[in-house]
Amino acid sequence: MAGFYLVVLLLCVLAVITTTTVAEDPYRFFNWNVTYGDIYPLGVRQQGILINGQFPGPDIHSVTNDNLIINVFNSLDEPFLIS
C-alpha cells in the first residue's frame, strides 16, 4: 500500500513540474518618442537626438528570452533609423 501512495505522490509532483515549466517568455513594452533637444557632451551645448527627452536614451532592463515590444514615434523632421 505504501508503494501505491509513493507512485501517486510522484505522479502529482510530475504533473506540477510539467504544468509550471511551460510558461511563455515575458513581454516588455516600451514607448519611445524621438525628438531634438539640447545636449551638453563635454560641457558644450549642441543639438542632439533625444529619446523620451533623455540623452543618452532610457535603459532597457531585460533578460535572455524576453520579448521586447518597442513603439518608436519619430518626431524629427527627417527619417530616423535605430539599429
N, C-alpha and C positions, 0 to 999 in steps of 0.2 A: 504494500500500500504506500510506503514511503517513496518508492520509485515512481509511482504514478504522480504524486504531488511534485516531485522533482521535475518530471517531464512537463507538467502543466506550468510550473514556475519558469522553466527555461523557455517554453513557447511564449509566455507572456512577456518575458524580457526581450526575446527576439522580435515580437510584434512592436514593442515600444521603440526599440532601436531602429527598425526599418521605417517606421512612420515618422520619426523625428529627424531622420537624416536626408529626407527627400525635399528639403525646403529650397525654394528658388532664391537665387542670389539677390541681395537687396538693391534697390534703386535709389540713387541720389539725384535730386533735381536742383538745378541752378538757373537763375535768370541773370544774364549779363547785358548791360546797356553800355555800348562803346561810344565814347564822346571824346572831344578835345578838351584840354584843360592845361593849366599852368603846372609845370613840374620844376623841381629845383635840384637836378643832379649836380653834385659838386658845388652847391650853393649858388648856381647861376640859373636865373629864371629862363625857361623856354617852353614852347608849346609842345605837348606830348599827347599821347593817346591814353585815355583812362578807361578802366572797366569798373562800372558802378562808382565812379568818382574817385577811384583809387589808383595810385601808381606806386609800386607795381600792383598788379591786379590781385583779387582775392585768392586765398589759399583754397585748394580742393583737398578736403580730408576724405580719403577713401582707402580701401584695401583691395588686395587682389580679388578679382571676380566681381567687384561692384559694378553695377550698370550705371553709367553716368548719362544723364539727360541734361544737356546744356542748351538753353534757348538764348541765342545771341541776337540782340537788336542793334543794328548798325545805325547810329545817329550821326555818323560822319557824312561829309558831302562827297565822298568817293567810296569805291568798293573797298572792302576790308577782308583780309584772309588770316585765319588762325590755323596754324599747323603744329 
